[in-house]
Amino acid sequence: MLATIRDAWGWLNINPVAIEAENEFGCVIFLDADGSRWLIRTDEPSCEIIARTDSEYEKLGADNDFLLDWIMPGLVESAKQHLGKNEAERCYCLKIPCFLGGKYEIDNMGTISRKELIAFAGNLALQIRDIPDGATIKLDWAE
């Protein structure tokens, strides 16, 4: 997974050294070589620092809002009921990401390889990084 993160998100000058956590929708928290923790959100897609130090990261573990957003208990339960439990290297995903108008509804959910989703999100984030909200976009990717 670290190689996938480096390949897909390296344009952010990151150097991931350990996976700290993964959620059921393919989001990942990783430790960077500089000691900071980054969060990859596959639904937006984005990759941002969430903690610069160990103590900041520990505080997130006590933040109920962060934990609810991370664990997504209702959404995960709905996905499990309709799509079944994920295999080890797979996760749930949105077929159409939120920023393209996709909704967190069961008809818009599927399963995918975690590595594929991280790679797709990084490629997509790179392509849209400088586009303002509401702009018309054209996405290109290899088949």
GROMACS elastic network, one bead per residue, 0.5 to 0.9 nm:
[ bonds ]
;  ai    aj funct       b0    kb
    1     4     6  0.50611   500
    1     5     6  0.62562   500
    1     6     6  0.86651   500
    1    19     6  0.79632   500
    1   114     6  0.82743   500
    1   115     6  0.63580   500
    1   118     6  0.86656   500
    2     5     6  0.50899   500
    2     6     6  0.61705   500
    2     7     6  0.85923   500
    2    15     6  0.89041   500
    2    16     6  0.62318   500
    2    17     6  0.69249   500
    2    18     6  0.70759   500
    2    19     6  0.72997   500
    2    30     6  0.85778   500
    3     6     6  0.50277   500
    3     7     6  0.60621   500
    3     8     6  0.84898   500
    3    16     6  0.84802   500
    4     7     6  0.51177   500
    4     8     6  0.59494   500
    4     9     6  0.81781   500
    4   115     6  0.63144   500
    4   116     6  0.85195   500
    4   118     6  0.71078   500
    4   119     6  0.63640   500
    5     8     6  0.52227   500
    5     9     6  0.55442   500
    5    10     6  0.71730   500
    5    14     6  0.88828   500
    5    15     6  0.88991   500
    5    16     6  0.73591   500
    5   115     6  0.82548   500
    5   118     6  0.67349   500
    5   119     6  0.70884   500
    5   122     6  0.79371   500
    6     9     6  0.54896   500
    6    11     6  0.84790   500
    6    13     6  0.88373   500
    6    14     6  0.71094   500
    6    15     6  0.67811   500
    6    16     6  0.68418   500
    7    10     6  0.55776   500
    7    11     6  0.83763   500
    7   119     6  0.75882   500
    7   122     6  0.84736   500
    8    11     6  0.77272   500
    8   118     6  0.70561   500
    8   120     6  0.76378   500
    8   121     6  0.77859   500
    8   123     6  0.60364   500
    8   126     6  0.87137   500
    9    12     6  0.59227   500
    9    13     6  0.79079   500
    9    14     6  0.73114   500
    9    47     6  0.77585   500
    9   118     6  0.86031   500
    9   119     6  0.79039   500
    9   121     6  0.86712   500
    9   122     6  0.51518   500
    9   123     6  0.76240   500
    9   125     6  0.84970   500
    9   126     6  0.79681   500
   10    13     6  0.53140   500
   10    14     6  0.56534   500
   10    15     6  0.75569   500
   10   122     6  0.86968   500
   11    14     6  0.76048   500
   11   122     6  0.89561   500
   11   126     6  0.76234   500
   12    47     6  0.83371   500
   14    32     6  0.66523   500
   14    33     6  0.80618   500
   14    34     6  0.89952   500
   15    31     6  0.84102   500
   15    32     6  0.52779   500
   15    33     6  0.55599   500
   15    34     6  0.79523   500
   16    19     6  0.77957   500
   16    30     6  0.62755   500
   16    31     6  0.57004   500
   16    33     6  0.60892   500
   16    34     6  0.89887   500
   16    38     6  0.87285   500
   17    30     6  0.73745   500
   17    31     6  0.57933   500
   17    32     6  0.55629   500
   17    33     6  0.58407   500
   18    29     6  0.89003   500
   18    30     6  0.56706   500
   18    31     6  0.51731   500
   18    32     6  0.72548   500
   18    33     6  0.87054   500
   19    22     6  0.76760   500
   19    28     6  0.72711   500
   19    29     6  0.62491   500
   19    31     6  0.62869   500
   20    28     6  0.75994   500
   20    29     6  0.53539   500
   20    30     6  0.50211   500
   20    31     6  0.64362   500
   20    37     6  0.82595   500
   21    27     6  0.83264   500
   21    28     6  0.57776   500
   21    29     6  0.50921   500
   21    30     6  0.69580   500
   22    25     6  0.81659   500
   22    26     6  0.63556   500
   22    27     6  0.56708   500
   22    29     6  0.63865   500
   22    30     6  0.88053   500
   23    26     6  0.56208   500
   23    27     6  0.54602   500
   23    28     6  0.66583   500
   23    29     6  0.88340   500
   23    70     6  0.67969   500
   23    71     6  0.64987   500
   23    72     6  0.87136   500
   23    91     6  0.80164   500
   24    27     6  0.74509   500
   24    71     6  0.76068   500
   24    72     6  0.84425   500
   24    76     6  0.68011   500
   24    86     6  0.79858   500
   24    90     6  0.84912   500
   24    91     6  0.53852   500
   24    92     6  0.60134   500
   24    93     6  0.85733   500
   25    41     6  0.88185   500
   25    42     6  0.76389   500
   25    43     6  0.82861   500
   25    72     6  0.88294   500
   25    76     6  0.79590   500
   25    91     6  0.53687   500
   25    93     6  0.54849   500
   25    94     6  0.83040   500
   25   111     6  0.87001   500
   25   114     6  0.86076   500
   26    40     6  0.85347   500
   26    41     6  0.77024   500
   26    42     6  0.64159   500
   26    43     6  0.87588   500
   26    90     6  0.79648   500
   26    91     6  0.54186   500
   26    92     6  0.67012   500
   26    93     6  0.70277   500
   26   112     6  0.87329   500
   26   113     6  0.86017   500
   26   114     6  0.56860   500
   26   115     6  0.86082   500
   26   117     6  0.68592   500
   26   118     6  0.72527   500
   27    39     6  0.71640   500
   27    40     6  0.54361   500
   27    42     6  0.56607   500
   27    43     6  0.81866   500
   27    70     6  0.81751   500
   27   114     6  0.86880   500
   27   118     6  0.79735   500
   28    38     6  0.80281   500
   28    39     6  0.57146   500
   28    40     6  0.51383   500
   28    41     6  0.70187   500
   28    42     6  0.84700   500
   28   118     6  0.85129   500
   29    37     6  0.65329   500
   29    38     6  0.54809   500
   29    40     6  0.63776   500
   29    41     6  0.89488   500
   29    50     6  0.86860   500
   30    36     6  0.83994   500
   30    37     6  0.55617   500
   30    38     6  0.54072   500
   30    39     6  0.66817   500
   30    40     6  0.82163   500
   31    34     6  0.81225   500
   31    35     6  0.62456   500
   31    36     6  0.59173   500
   31    38     6  0.65381   500
   32    35     6  0.54323   500
   32    36     6  0.54184   500
   32    37     6  0.61137   500
   32    38     6  0.72026   500
   33    36     6  0.74512   500
   34    37     6  0.89168   500
   34    52     6  0.85311   500
   35    51     6  0.88295   500
   35    52     6  0.66550   500
   35    53     6  0.63657   500
   35    54     6  0.76153   500
   36    49     6  0.67487   500
   36    50     6  0.77382   500
   36    51     6  0.56611   500
   36    53     6  0.57978   500
   36    54     6  0.77869   500
   36    57     6  0.85455   500
   37    48     6  0.84600   500
   37    49     6  0.57385   500
   37    50     6  0.57805   500
   37    51     6  0.50973   500
   37    52     6  0.62802   500
   37    53     6  0.76696   500
   37    54     6  0.83975   500
   37    57     6  0.71383   500
   38    47     6  0.65051   500
   38    48     6  0.52968   500
   38    50     6  0.54653   500
   38    51     6  0.70857   500
   38    52     6  0.87303   500
   39    46     6  0.78268   500
   39    47     6  0.54342   500
   39    48     6  0.54827   500
   39    49     6  0.63014   500
   39    50     6  0.62931   500
   40    45     6  0.73882   500
   40    46     6  0.56569   500
   40    48     6  0.67385   500
   40   118     6  0.79345   500
   40   121     6  0.85990   500
   40   122     6  0.87561   500
   41    44     6  0.59607   500
   41    45     6  0.53486   500
   41    46     6  0.51698   500
   41    47     6  0.62835   500
   41    48     6  0.85885   500
   41   118     6  0.87320   500
   41   121     6  0.80508   500
   42    46     6  0.67350   500
   42    47     6  0.86036   500
   42    93     6  0.80251   500
   42    94     6  0.87797   500
   42    97     6  0.82159   500
   42   117     6  0.69290   500
   42   118     6  0.66370   500
   42   120     6  0.84065   500
   42   121     6  0.54485   500
   42   122     6  0.82637   500
   43    46     6  0.79919   500
   43    93     6  0.76457   500
   43    94     6  0.68434   500
   43    96     6  0.87341   500
   43    97     6  0.53584   500
   43    98     6  0.60781   500
   43    99     6  0.77997   500
   43   121     6  0.78080   500
   44    97     6  0.66423   500
   44    98     6  0.62417   500
   44    99     6  0.60266   500
   44   121     6  0.81066   500
   44   125     6  0.82570   500
   45    97     6  0.80394   500
   45    98     6  0.88541   500
   45    99     6  0.82095   500
   45   121     6  0.54214   500
   45   122     6  0.72226   500
   45   124     6  0.72003   500
   45   125     6  0.56486   500
   46   121     6  0.76024   500
   46   122     6  0.76890   500
   46   125     6  0.63756   500
   47   122     6  0.82474   500
   47   125     6  0.85859   500
   49    52     6  0.70183   500
   50    56     6  0.82447   500
   50    57     6  0.74601   500
   50    60     6  0.85427   500
   51    54     6  0.73910   500
   51    55     6  0.82206   500
   51    56     6  0.51932   500
   51    57     6  0.51600   500
   51    58     6  0.88410   500
   51    60     6  0.82281   500
   52    55     6  0.84931   500
   52    56     6  0.65493   500
   52    57     6  0.75465   500
   53    56     6  0.52504   500
   53    57     6  0.63695   500
   53    58     6  0.87375   500
   54    57     6  0.50717   500
   54    58     6  0.61628   500
   54    59     6  0.87154   500
   55    59     6  0.62800   500
   55    60     6  0.88611   500
   56    59     6  0.51854   500
   56    60     6  0.66664   500
   57    60     6  0.52530   500
   57    61     6  0.69531   500
   58    61     6  0.52972   500
   58    62     6  0.72220   500
   59    62     6  0.53520   500
   59    63     6  0.65401   500
   60    64     6  0.82426   500
   60    66     6  0.65744   500
   60    67     6  0.76052   500
   61    64     6  0.79189   500
   61    66     6  0.78533   500
   61    67     6  0.69015   500
   62    66     6  0.83254   500
   62    67     6  0.77207   500
   63    66     6  0.53669   500
   63    67     6  0.61926   500
   63    68     6  0.87146   500
   64    67     6  0.50186   500
   64    68     6  0.60393   500
   64    69     6  0.84987   500
   65    68     6  0.52717   500
   65    69     6  0.62127   500
   65    70     6  0.85235   500
   66    69     6  0.51824   500
   66    70     6  0.60274   500
   66    71     6  0.85792   500
   67    71     6  0.58523   500
   67    72     6  0.80604   500
   68    71     6  0.52701   500
   68    72     6  0.54947   500
   68    73     6  0.71695   500
   69    72     6  0.54525   500
   69    73     6  0.87196   500
   70    73     6  0.87783   500
   71    74     6  0.88706   500
   71    75     6  0.88486   500
   71    76     6  0.78357   500
   72    75     6  0.54843   500
   72    76     6  0.59624   500
   72    77     6  0.85321   500
   73    76     6  0.52259   500
   73    77     6  0.60811   500
   73    78     6  0.86205   500
   74    77     6  0.51954   500
   74    78     6  0.62237   500
   74    79     6  0.86598   500
   75    78     6  0.51436   500
   75    79     6  0.61757   500
   75    80     6  0.86137   500
   75   104     6  0.76852   500
   75   105     6  0.84357   500
   75   106     6  0.87739   500
   76    79     6  0.50388   500
   76    80     6  0.60836   500
   76    81     6  0.85944   500
   76    92     6  0.82433   500
   77    80     6  0.50794   500
   77    81     6  0.62019   500
   77    82     6  0.87454   500
   78    81     6  0.51648   500
   78    82     6  0.63270   500
   78    83     6  0.83354   500
   78   105     6  0.89529   500
   78   106     6  0.73375   500
   79    82     6  0.52724   500
   79    83     6  0.54746   500
   79    84     6  0.70206   500
   79    85     6  0.81946   500
   79    92     6  0.72917   500
   79   105     6  0.89767   500
   79   106     6  0.66523   500
   79   109     6  0.73610   500
   79   110     6  0.82322   500
   80    83     6  0.53086   500
   80    85     6  0.52222   500
   80    86     6  0.77915   500
   80    92     6  0.88893   500
   81    84     6  0.57813   500
   81    85     6  0.80195   500
   82   106     6  0.73299   500
   83    86     6  0.82413   500
   83    92     6  0.84714   500
   83   106     6  0.86610   500
   83   109     6  0.83016   500
   83   110     6  0.70566   500
   83   111     6  0.76974   500
   85    91     6  0.89892   500
   86    89     6  0.79038   500
   86    90     6  0.57319   500
   86    91     6  0.58588   500
   86    92     6  0.73669   500
   86   111     6  0.75591   500
   87    90     6  0.53840   500
   87    91     6  0.76063   500
   88    91     6  0.81758   500
   89   112     6  0.85471   500
   89   113     6  0.58685   500
   89   114     6  0.58908   500
   89   115     6  0.79210   500
   90   111     6  0.65595   500
   90   112     6  0.53893   500
   90   114     6  0.51371   500
   90   115     6  0.82987   500
   91   110     6  0.84337   500
   91   111     6  0.54764   500
   91   112     6  0.56428   500
   91   113     6  0.63202   500
   91   114     6  0.57827   500
   91   117     6  0.85089   500
   92   109     6  0.67478   500
   92   110     6  0.56297   500
   92   112     6  0.63714   500
   92   113     6  0.87442   500
   92   114     6  0.86548   500
   93    96     6  0.87040   500
   93    97     6  0.84538   500
   93   108     6  0.82953   500
   93   109     6  0.55548   500
   93   110     6  0.53873   500
   93   111     6  0.56124   500
   93   112     6  0.66444   500
   93   117     6  0.77987   500
   94    97     6  0.55268   500
   94    98     6  0.77681   500
   94   102     6  0.71311   500
   94   103     6  0.77044   500
   94   104     6  0.71669   500
   94   105     6  0.85292   500
   94   106     6  0.88570   500
   94   108     6  0.55541   500
   94   110     6  0.63662   500
   94   111     6  0.83419   500
   95   102     6  0.74467   500
   95   107     6  0.86859   500
   95   108     6  0.52875   500
   95   109     6  0.56320   500
   95   110     6  0.63655   500
   95   111     6  0.87941   500
   96    99     6  0.84051   500
   96   100     6  0.64713   500
   96   101     6  0.69988   500
   96   103     6  0.75993   500
   96   108     6  0.65089   500
   96   109     6  0.82902   500
   97   100     6  0.54805   500
   97   101     6  0.66948   500
   97   103     6  0.74964   500
   97   104     6  0.89846   500
   97   108     6  0.87867   500
   98   101     6  0.50811   500
   98   103     6  0.58606   500
   98   104     6  0.77796   500
   99   102     6  0.69642   500
   99   133     6  0.89929   500
  102   105     6  0.83631   500
  102   108     6  0.67961   500
  103   106     6  0.86582   500
  103   107     6  0.87608   500
  103   108     6  0.65411   500
  103   109     6  0.88171   500
  104   107     6  0.85523   500
  104   108     6  0.67725   500
  104   109     6  0.74383   500
  105   108     6  0.54812   500
  105   109     6  0.66831   500
  106   109     6  0.51243   500
  106   110     6  0.81059   500
  107   110     6  0.82590   500
  111   114     6  0.89622   500
  112   115     6  0.84665   500
  112   116     6  0.69319   500
  112   117     6  0.66448   500
  113   116     6  0.51744   500
  113   117     6  0.63002   500
  113   118     6  0.87254   500
  114   117     6  0.51794   500
  114   118     6  0.61888   500
  114   119     6  0.85763   500
  115   118     6  0.51704   500
  115   119     6  0.60862   500
  115   120     6  0.84876   500
  116   119     6  0.51350   500
  116   120     6  0.59837   500
  116   121     6  0.84898   500
  117   120     6  0.50394   500
  117   121     6  0.59742   500
  117   122     6  0.84896   500
  118   121     6  0.51922   500
  118   122     6  0.61500   500
  118   123     6  0.86241   500
  119   122     6  0.52202   500
  119   123     6  0.61833   500
  119   124     6  0.85465   500
  120   123     6  0.51926   500
  120   124     6  0.60410   500
  120   125     6  0.84750   500
  121   124     6  0.50800   500
  121   125     6  0.59296   500
  121   126     6  0.85201   500
  122   125     6  0.50874   500
  122   126     6  0.61621   500
  122   127     6  0.87045   500
  123   126     6  0.52348   500
  123   127     6  0.64211   500
  123   128     6  0.89263   500
  123   141     6  0.82354   500
  124   127     6  0.51547   500
  124   128     6  0.63340   500
  124   129     6  0.84168   500
  124   139     6  0.77444   500
  124   140     6  0.87690   500
  124   141     6  0.86372   500
  125   128     6  0.52969   500
  125   129     6  0.56188   500
  126   129     6  0.53875   500
  126   130     6  0.84605   500
  127   130     6  0.79126   500
  127   131     6  0.84860   500
  127   139     6  0.72666   500
  127   140     6  0.82486   500
  128   131     6  0.53411   500
  128   132     6  0.85293   500
  128   137     6  0.78730   500
  128   139     6  0.83926   500
  129   132     6  0.84288   500
  131   134     6  0.85280   500
  131   135     6  0.65905   500
  131   136     6  0.86059   500
  131   137     6  0.79693   500
  132   135     6  0.57794   500
  133   136     6  0.89291   500
